[in-house]
């Protein structure tokens, strides 16, 4: 049986060598302010913006094309998603049962939404095409 509820991308996590630069760029250029920091404000190791970006400090990171760490999704029914995923060859990620590693390596963080959060996020109207 297929999952019949809705979901949305809550955040996208990337590995970065210079977390301070990324925080400043997304704040100053795109207006995405930081809502949470792990580590100290002066030396963050992770930071999340209002608007869905997560920066994970990885000072050994060397790829010039960027590296996606994981995609965070909000769902209406976490338990139903986890049951549905069982038949798809998915592995549980190292962070817990709500972390799913797809066969080609992409990591998904599946989070339970509260109230009408999913419906409200999906109700946002995209910008009209010119």
Helices and strands as residue ranges (DSSP letters): E 7-16, H 19-28, E 34-39, E 44-49, E 53-57, E 68-75, H 78-85, G 86-88, E 91-93, E 96-101, E 107-112, H 117-122
